[in-house]
């Protein structure tokens, strides 16, 4: 955070401390940060299976160099791995370098 952010937070802390003292609350320090609930629920394994089923065969494999036929051939194993990967990205809110 830069100094402007610290100043803004300090002003808000002071403001709410004053407001809350009127109502008998003395400690307004933030103890933890709560995340908002996700707007979209985590995708299910079934949704991944359906998406893989819809892949078109005999098309260019793109930058990953994995043909659709190979993905469709290992649908159960691949769905499980992709499902875990996508859910970990959603939960951690970051994409790993790997």
Secondary structure by P-SEA (a helix, b strand, c coil): ccaaaaaaaaaaaaaaaaaaaaaccccccccbbbbcccccccccaaaaaaaaaacccccccccccccaaaaaaaaaaaaaaaaaaaaaaaaacccccc
